[in-house]
Amino acid sequence: MAFWIALAVLVAGIAVGLAVAIYRGIRLWRQTKRTGSAFGAEMEHISQAMGEIEGQLARAEASSARLAEAAERLQASRARLDVQRGALQEARAQLARTLWFLPGR
């Protein structure tokens, strides 16, 4: 009789163990599917954000190139202005030396 009771307990334990394992396996499968879809949605969001950032970087590079060109033009204009101011000062000095006798000089 003890043998049959032990066998029944063993079979019941195996059945309960299999049921728990199957239940937990199904829960794990469902959780994995939910997690995978959540990761997919987040990856899509990150991908869109990266696309926007790449567009902004491209616009920033174009702006940087335009700014560098404008800085070069400004530097050239400043050099021309310095030359013209020097010529004007030289002309004024020459005029002051030539017209030294006029009042107000």
C-alpha positions in Angstrom: 0.0 0.0 0.0 2.8 2.5 0.8 4.2 1.8 -2.6 1.0 3.0 -4.3 0.8 6.1 -2.1 4.4 6.9 -2.9 3.7 6.3 -6.6 0.6 8.5 -6.5 2.6 11.3 -4.8 5.4 11.0 -7.4 2.9 11.1 -10.3 1.1 14.1 -8.7 4.4 15.9 -8.1 5.5 15.3 -11.7 2.1 16.5 -13.0 2.1 19.6 -10.8 5.7 20.3 -11.8 4.9 20.0 -15.5 1.8 22.2 -15.0 3.8 24.9 -13.2 6.6 24.7 -15.8 4.1 25.0 -18.7 2.3 27.9 -17.0 5.6 29.8 -16.4 6.8 29.0 -19.9 3.6 30.5 -21.4 4.0 33.5 -19.2 7.6 33.9 -20.3 6.6 33.6 -23.9 3.9 36.3 -23.6 6.3 38.6 -21.7 8.9 38.1 -24.4 6.4 39.0 -27.1 5.3 42.1 -25.2 8.9 43.1 -24.5 9.9 42.6 -28.1 7.0 44.8 -29.4 7.9 47.4 -26.8 11.6 47.3 -28.0 10.4 47.5 -31.6 8.4 50.6 -30.9 11.2 52.3 -29.0 13.7 51.4 -31.7 11.4 53.0 -34.3 11.2 56.1 -32.1 15.0 56.2 -31.8 15.3 55.6 -35.5 13.0 58.6 -36.3 14.9 60.8 -33.8 18.2 59.8 -35.4 16.8 60.7 -38.8 15.8 64.1 -37.5 19.2 64.6 -35.9 21.0 63.7 -39.2 18.9 66.3 -41.0 19.7 68.9 -38.4 23.4 68.1 -38.6 23.3 68.4 -42.4 21.7 71.8 -42.1 24.2 72.8 -39.5 27.1 71.8 -41.7 25.6 73.8 -44.6 25.2 76.8 -42.2 28.8 76.4 -41.1 30.0 76.4 -44.7 28.0 79.6 -45.4 29.3 81.2 -42.2 32.9 80.4 -43.2 32.4 81.9 -46.6 30.9 85.0 -45.1 33.8 85.3 -42.6 36.3 85.1 -45.6 34.4 87.8 -47.4 34.3 89.9 -44.3 38.1 89.5 -43.8 38.7 90.5 -47.4 36.4 93.6 -47.0 38.1 94.5 -43.8 41.5 94.3 -45.5 40.3 96.6 -48.3 38.8 99.0 -45.7 42.2 99.1 -43.9 44.0 99.9 -47.2 41.5 102.6 -48.0 41.7 104.1 -44.6 45.5 104.2 -44.8 45.3 105.9 -48.2 42.8 108.4 -46.8 45.0 109.2 -43.8 48.0 109.5 -46.1 46.1 111.9 -48.3 44.9 114.0 -45.4 48.5 114.2 -44.1 49.8 115.2 -47.5 47.0 117.8 -47.7 47.8 119.2 -44.2 51.5 119.5 -45.2 50.6 121.2 -48.4 48.0 123.6 -47.0 49.8 124.4 -43.7 49.1 128.0 -44.1 45.3 127.7 -43.9 43.6 128.4 -40.6 41.9 125.5 -38.8 44.5 123.0 -39.7 
